[in-house]
Amino acid sequence: MFRVELNSEIEAKAFAQAFDVRGDWGTGSRNEGHFMTSAAQRRSLEEAIVDTVREPLIVLDEALRVVVASRSFYRAFDVARLETEGRFLHELGNGQWDIPALRERLAEVIPNHTTIEEFEVEHDFPTLGRRTMLLNARKIFYEGNNSTSLLVAIEDVTERRALERDKDELLRQKDLLLREMNHRINNSLQIIASILLLKAHTVQSAETRRHLEDAHERVMSVAAVQEQLHPTPFGAQIEVRNYLTKLCESLADSMILDDQPISLRVEAGEGSTTSEQAVSMGLIATELTINALKHAFPGGAKGNIIVGFESSPSAWRLAVSDDGIGISTRLPDAPVRIGLGTSIVEALARQLGGRVTTAAASPARLFQ
């Protein structure tokens, strides 16, 4: 889009006459009294219009010779009018516009009735140095004398491209730092988990051993979630089915031994969530899966654990179920004892604005 400033009545009249020409952007008036029938009138109109445009602008004839150029063109490229008008474009400024790809594109506009939209040229200009230019070109057809011109607008986007490159480089560095940080976090979590497990094997107290093993499982659950989410930008949308599948694959590899006849699978429908919510969701699924692995299949029993997910426009539901020994049917009469894992799950559910329900039925149980 060109910004046109009309600084005098003469320019205003000349610009009004522009609507009596026909170009690729529209059709002019067909009032024969207004057709331009002389080269002098045509040149006067071209100069009046071109000089009102802030961006560098040139008008070429069919042979790609310069008919007229705007004042902004002369200022931007430090060339004189006498050295410009009547010369081929590729001859200007000691050949600074002798760009084969540009000449080829411009030569196609008039015979093929095409246009040029934001054609980017990166070139070393003698007076400007290396610059990046965007060019747009349209043909103008004068009905009165059946002549055609080519209107070429030039925009210097060097600074914009430099800013874009700087931004891309900053984003690349940020991603590298995040990957390195996540790698270090994951390694630290693995070291902590190994130390806790080692200590659990060396202590004499059964209660201390149990607490150390619980702490080891907590660290492993955080490590599993962190491993799946670390490539994801903060606040991005996460496809839940793919996320839970990878999370459960990681849990199965680290928690289920090769000779254990236990399968862990995901049954999830379509749905997505933010990366922040995915952290809490993943920790809940991990905590409940580890709980099922610990308690549902004593003595090497065979079984299945299913992590399910379904969503609607207004809500979603996450469920972890197994076909193990189940929770005691005397659950309502049993003494109330809230363990660390249950407290963690309930706290995470509150963060998500949800609630935890438990269905106990031997030989199965369901947490959701």
Secondary structure, 3 states (H helix, E strand, C coil): CCCECCCCHHHHHHHHHHHHCEECCECCCCCHHHCCCCHHHHHHHHHHHHCCECCCEEEECCCCEEEEECHHHHHHHCCCCCCCCCCEHHHHHHHCCCCHHHHHHHHHHHHHCCCEEEEEEEEEECCCEEEEEEEEEEEEEECCCCEEEEEEEEEECHHHHHHHHHHHHHHHHHHHHHHHHHHHHHHHHHHHHHHHHHHHHHCCCHHHHHHHHHHHHHHHHHHHHHHHHCCCCCCCEEEHHHHHHHHHHHHHHHHCCCCCCEEEEEEECCCEEEHHHHHHHHHHHHHHHHHHHHHCCHHHCCEEEEEEEEECCCCEEEEEEECCCCCCCCHHHCCCCCCHHHHHHHHHHHHCCCCCCEEEECCEEEEC
